[in-house]
């Protein structure tokens, strides 16, 4: 009876801690629990195989990661697994009580390369669960009194470090975004174009345009650079320091995290950031003094929006700004552009019919907190929906005379 009560309590505490995210499960879902040394793995029947896989690896991953950083978390960590959403993702919820959620669905092979997607997703979220529970000085006592509201690392760590430690730890095996050539090229392109972000910008305090992945790439590769050049011990000391009360200064780069960094590494953070930029940059790139395209065709090099996908037909180029779920229709003859928005919360792919009259837009819609993949058809001239859409389809193409042609190997981003 005591065992059954403790399992029921673990499930109830988990659902309370992620009250809004509980909508990630279908109504009337029944749960099972696998208890390990440090975790309560909570899942419905459909995700039992994934849950057993995570349970098999979880404690070993925790021991290795807490050993690297020099600290762990108190108590037990609930880990929820849901198969009821089409978007591959996960998150760590710090407040009011810590918990991890994993989305049990296939990932997009174009995103990055992992030997096992779910294992490395768990590594990423567990890195948050450990690193953000850094507490020193009087903070452990405050944590016992006020719970997880007393989390100084949430105040001290800039966003590029919050995601940077998770990306670095997911990449220690040689896979992951810190080792992904595409992620590195993103930073190298920014350096070449004179758009390499400042630490303040890479913290997502402000950025124009807003790019949700900015701090993953900057933070992950910067963390890799720190460890390769100064060792893991200092990097762990930096995260241990972020569990203390921050030093305040009216100068951003002399307060909080940046003052901890200077004390531990013995150098100004901006100097380290510049050294990191020089390390990742490609040298010897030849400049072409002659303009390749006439003025009216410079649209793509002058735009600051993040372009997710392109399609072309005749004189028109169709541009998808995925993060904003907007489509631009660029006339290559006149240089004019018109825009319309899609009805997806996040769009990631487009295709245009052979006659250029209709578009297929692949994206996600939400039911509660659950993401649903859907392909929707739009008129190319007005941006209005034609009334045709397919639920549960990740990506589609026009093919010959067929209206819909599903790419069966497509997976969500």
Secondary structure as UniProt FT lines:
FT   HELIX           2..17
FT   TURN            18..20
FT   HELIX           21..24
FT   TURN            27..28
FT   STRAND          32..35
FT   STRAND          39..43
FT   HELIX           45..47
FT   HELIX           48..69
FT   STRAND          77..82
FT   STRAND          90..93
FT   STRAND          99..103
FT   TURN            109..111
FT   HELIX           117..131
FT   TURN            132..133
FT   TURN            137..138
FT   HELIX           139..146
FT   HELIX           147..149
FT   HELIX           152..156
FT   HELIX           159..170
FT   TURN            171..173
FT   HELIX           177..179
FT   HELIX           181..192
FT   TURN            193..194
FT   HELIX           199..202
FT   TURN            203..204
FT   TURN            212..213
FT   HELIX           214..230
FT   HELIX           232..241
FT   TURN            242..243
FT   HELIX           252..254
FT   HELIX           256..265
FT   HELIX           269..280
FT   HELIX           295..297
FT   HELIX           299..302
FT   STRAND          309..313
FT   TURN            314..315
FT   STRAND          316..321
FT   HELIX           322..324
FT   STRAND          326..331
FT   TURN            332..334
FT   STRAND          337..341
FT   STRAND          346..352
FT   TURN            354..355
FT   STRAND          358..367
FT   TURN            368..369
FT   STRAND          370..379
FT   TURN            380..382
FT   STRAND          385..391
FT   STRAND          396..399
FT   TURN            400..401
FT   STRAND          402..406
FT   TURN            408..409
//
